[in-house]
Amino acid sequence: MFIDALNWLQNLSVRNALFAFAFYYPLLMAWLWIIGGIWFYLRREWHRPALPAFDHTAPGCSILIPCYNEEQHVTDTIRFALATRYPNIEVIVINDGSTDQTEQIVEELAKQDSRIRIVHLANNQGKAFALRAGALVSKYEYLVCIDGDALLHPYTVHWMMDHLLSGPRVGAVTGNPRIINRSSLLGKIQVGEFSSIIGLIKRAQRTYGRIFTVSGAIAGFRKTALHRVGYWSENIVTEDIDISWRLQLDHWDIRYEAQALCYLYMPETLKGLWSQRLRWAQGGVEVLLKYGKALFHWKSRRFWGVAFEYLLSVGWSYAMLIIFILYFAGLLFDLPEKWYVASILPQVYGLFLGLTCLVQFLVSLWMDRRYDQGRVLRNYIWVIWYPLLYWILSMLTTVVALPKALLKRSKKRARWESPDRGLRV
């Protein structure tokens, strides 16, 4: 048997090895996500108890809203935050050196409601710095952080506080972002993506151990946990991934709450989508480089699965890139048989992988139907374009992000502007 295995390895061409990895990695992960997601749903969502009840004696919660040039959205964001049904809140708006009318808008709103507090930063310092400034001036132990264009569901704070108050080691809760703009193909695909990919992955990761990242658009935190790990890092382009890793490596628990809804706009142009996904990919690589050594400790073993899967995803992107390069090189030059790629079009294996993706999409969209009044299932037909568009996008952004993260000056403060927030018609 051992000899047979050696002979198989010797006869395995580079081309076949690349194709095997490109096929089996997404296939395996899809079924792990499906099984883990179903387990989470049956245990934690299917028979979810009634809405947590809080009265005027409930611990207070500070809602942090960092804003940079958000004049188009900040009014709605603040009004939705004030409309939360949780009995004891304050809304802290951090104006991160905006150069538009954001400062004037938030000042006018603060005059109308005493629950609004404002922190003005003279210059743009980045989201991580703004969040830290808001956390330091907040009155309460518990924080809910949202983006400057995000719209809170009235009961999101209830569900997050239910987790944060359930045990002393709960350091954070990640919510369930829902996409508002659905006027284009990119928008409709992203509606399905946040349910069939992001929502399912978070359910599965929570089942298997650790969560790769909280949502940057909607997350709740215990201030004690943030203080212990040093708050958000100012030199990582994805502060949400960074704080998630640091909290969990310090043995704080992160929960996922599907009923903690938050509505937001997503890019609907290829340029905006590329900018967003490249930042996400670069942030993942930066965090892995920064905390990779800590993963070798036995006490970090519950995080190994998440980190290993991320490493595989980076390897998959480069494997796909090599397959594309070999295919196009074969059109121009005579390559050896073990390197020659005859076609990149889906064959029988591709069809099987595509069917698995459709099963994954159907299962996860069915789970999320209650959070979107059933409308999410209408986008099932659009999600079939996800592998074609987003797998290629993921491959390209990861390939670009790796050298970009390696060459980045480690102490440079991360500042970025939000991409487009959907088409305006």
N, C-alpha and C positions, 0 to 999 in steps of 0.2 A: 504493500500500500504506500509506503514511504517513497519507494522507487518510482511508482506511478505518479506521485505528486511532483517529484523532482522532474520527471520527463515532461509533465504538463507545464511546469514553470519554464523549462528550457524552450519549449515549443510556443510559448505564449509571446506573440508579437507585441511590440509597443502599441501598435494601432488597436489590437484587440483588448489590451489592458486598459487603454484610455476609454474605449467604448464600454467596457464592462463597468468601470468606475462611474462613467457618465450616466449609465442606465441604472445600476443597482443603488447608488447613493440616494437619488431622489425617490426611488421606489421604496427602499427601506424606511426612509424618513417619513414618507407619506403615511405608511401603515402604522409606524410608531405614533405619529401625531393623531391618526384616526382612533387608535385603540386608547391612547392616553386621554384624548379629548372626550371620548364616550364615557370613560371611567369617571372623569371629573364631572361631566354633566349628570350622570346618574347619581353620584354621591353628593354633589354640592349645589346643583341647579334644579334638577327635576322636581323635587319636593321642597323647594326653598321656602322657608317660613315667611310669614307676613312681614311687611315693612317694619324695621326696628322702630320702636317707640321711644321718643325722647321728649322730656318736658323742659321747663325753664331752668331746672337744676342741672341739666346736662353739661358736661365739660365743654368749654368754648372751642371754636375752630376758626382759624385764620385762613382766609382764601387769598392766595398770593397770585397777582396777575402782572408779570413782567411785560412791558410794552416798549417796542421800538418802532416808531413810525406806523402806528396802528390807527390812524385817524378814521379809516373807513369802517373799522370793526369794534373799536374799544367801547363805544357807547352801548352797543348790544351786549358785549361781553360783561360789562359791569352790571347792567340791568338784569341780566339772567342770573348773575352771581347773587345779587341782592334779593332775587325772587326765590332763593332756596328756602325750603320749608324748615330747615334745621333751626332750632330756637335761639341759638347763641353764636353769632358769627361777627366777624369783622372782615372787611374787604380791603386789602392792602394793594394799591396800584403802584408799581415801580416804573416810573418813566425813565427809561434807560437812554437819556440824552437824545430824545427824538428831535428831529429837525423839521417836522411837519406841525400840524395843529393838535397833536396828542396832548401836550401839556395843558393847553387852554381848555380842551374838552373835559379832561379829568378834573381840572380845578372847578369847572362849572358844575359837574356832577356832584363833587364833594360838598358843595354848598347846599345841595338838595337832600342829602342823606348823611347823617352823622356817623353811620357805620363805615363810611369810606375814609381811609387814611392814604396819604400820598407820600411817596419817597421820590424825590427828584435827583437824578444823577446828572452832573454837569456835562459829561461826555459819555458816549456809548462805550460801555464796559463789557458787554456780553451778557447772555442770559444767566450763566452761572453766577456771576457777580451780582446781578440784579436779584436773583432768588435769595442769595445769601443776605443781601441788604434787607430784603423783606422779612426773612426769617428772624434776623437779629432784632428788628423793631416790633415783631409780632407779640401780642399779649398772651397768646395761648400755646399750649404744649403741642397741639395737633394742627397740622398744616394741610391744606388742599391747594395744589399748584396747578394752574391752567395756563394755556397760551393766551396771548392777547387777542386772538380771534375765536376762541373757543366759547361755546354756549353750554352752560351747565344745566343738566336736568334738575328739576326742583328737589328730587330726593337722592341725588348722587352723594351729597355729604352724609346723609343718614347711613347709606350702605358702607361708606368708607370708615365712618366713625365706629360702626358696628365691629369692623375688623380691628381697628386700632385700639379699641377698648377691650378686646377679647383676651389679650394676654400681654405681659410685659416685654416679650421678645418680638412682637410684631413691629417691625421698623418702617414698613411702607406697604401701600396698597396701590395696585395699578388698576385703572378703570378701563372702560370699554368705549373707545372713540367711534363715532358714527359719522359717515361722510354726508354732508349736506348737498354739495353740488353734483348733479348727475346729468348734466346737459350734453356731455360729450362721451365718446367711447372710452376715453381715459378715465373720466369720472365714474362711469358705470362699472368699469373693471375694478377700480379701487374700492367701490362699495363691496364688491365680492371679495376683494383681497383682504380687507380688514376683518371680514368674517371668516372666510375659508382658509386664510393663511395665518394672519396675525392672531385672531381670536383663538383659533384651534391650537396654534403653537403654544400660546400662553396657558391654555388649559392643560395641554400635554406636559409642558415643562413643570407646571405646578404639581402634576401628578407624580412625575418622575424625580422631583427634587428641588431644583432651583430655576428661577426665571432669568432669562438672558437680560431683559431690560424692562423697567417700568415704561409706561407711555409718557413721552415728553409733553403731551397735550393735556393729560389728566392723571394725576398721581397724588396720593395722600402720604404724609410722613409724620413720624414721631420726632419732635425736635431734639429730644435726648439722643436718639440714634444718630441724627445728622451731626450733632455737636461732637459726639464721640469719634466719628470718622472724619471730621473736618469739613463738613458741608460739601457743596458741589465744587468740582475742580474747574478752575478758570482757564486751563490750557488744553482741554479736551473739547473737540467740536461737538460731541454728543454728550452733554452733561447727564442725560438720563441713563445712558448705558454705564457711564462711569460710576454714578452714585449707586446704581443697582449692584454692581460688582463689589464695590467697597463695603456696602452694608452687609451683603451676604457672606463675604469673606471674613467679616467681623461677627458672623453668626447671628445676624438679625434676619428675621423671617420676612419674606415679601409675599403678599397674597394677591390673587387675581379676583376681582369682583365684576362679573359680567353685567350686573344691574347698575353699576356706577357709570351712567351714560354721560357722554359729552359730545356735542355736535361741533364739527369743524369743517373748514374748507380745505381742499387739497389741490395741488397743481393740476391743470388741465392742458398744459402745453409741454411739449417734449423738452424744451429748454428748462422749464421750471421743475419738471419731474427729474431730469438728469441732475440738476443742482441739488435737489433734496436727497436723492438716493446716493449720490456720491458722498455727501456729508455723512449719511448714515453708515455707509461702508467704511469710510475713513475713520469714523469714530470707533467702530468695532475693532479695527486693526490697532488703533492707538491704545485702546483699553487692554487688548490682549498683550501688546508689547509692554505696557506699564505694569500689569499684574501677573504676567506669565510665571514669574518665579514663585509667586505665592501659591500657585496651583500645585506645586510639587510637595507641599506639606500634606501630611495625612489628614489633618484637621479640615482641609479644604476638599475632601474627597466627594462630598455631595455636589460640588460644582464641576467635577471632572466631566460629567456627561455633557453639560451645556458647552463647556470650553472645547471638548473634543469634536462635538458636532459643528461648532463654528469653524474649527480648523479644517474639517472635512469640506465645509461649504466653500472655503477659500481655495482648497485644492481642486474642488469640482470646477470652479470658475476657470482656473488655469488649464485644467484638462480639456474643458470645452474650447478654450481659446486655441490650444494646440491642435485639436481636431479640425477646427476651421482653417487654421494655417496650413495643415497638411493637405486638406481638400483643395484649397486654392493653389497651393504649390504643385499639386499633382496635375492641375490643369495646364501648368506652364512647363513642368519638367518631368522627366522620367524618374520616378521614385522607386526604391526597392519595394518588393511586395509587402514586407512587414511594416512599411511606412505608408503605403498607398491607401488613401481613403476614396472609395469609389463614389459615395454619395453621402450628403448630410441630411437628405430628406428622410422622414420617419419610415422605418420599415416595420416588420412585425413586432419587434421589441418596443419601438416607439409607439405603436398602436396600443400595446398593453399598458405602457406607462401613461398614455393619454387617458385610457379608461380608468386607471387608478386615480388620476387627478380629478376626473369627473365624479368619482365616488367620494373622494375627499371633499370636493366642493359641495356636493349635495348634502353630505352628513353635517358639515359645519354650517352651511347656510340654514339648514333645518334647525340646528341648535339656536341660531341667532334670530330666528324669525320673530320671536316674541319681543325683541328689542327694536324692531323696525316695522311693527304693525303688519308683518307678513310681506311687506314690499320687497324685502331682500331677495326672496325667491324669484322675483321677476327679473333679477339681474343674472340668473343662472346661465342664460344663453350667452351673455356677454363675457362671463368668466372663462369660457372655453378659449378665449384669446389670451388668457393670462400666461400660459407657458410660452407662447410664441413671443410676446412682447416683453414680459417682466423677467423671464429667465435670461434672455439676451441682455436686457438692461442690467440685471444683477451681475451677470458675468463681466460685462464691460466696466461697471463701476467698481467692482472688487479688484479687477486687474489694474485699474488706474489708481485706486485708493491705496493699495499696498505700498508702492514706491513713494506715493505722496506722503503717507504717514511716516515712512522710514526717513524721509528727507526733511520732515518738518522740524523746526526749532522747538524743542520740548517746552521751553518756558514762554513761548509766545502766547499771549492771551487770545482765546478763541472768540472771534466776533463774526457774525454772519447775519445776512438779511434774509427774511422769509421769501421763498419763491412765490410765484403767482398763486392766488387763491381762487382759481377757477375762472372760467370765461364769463364775461359780463355781456348779456344780450339785451 
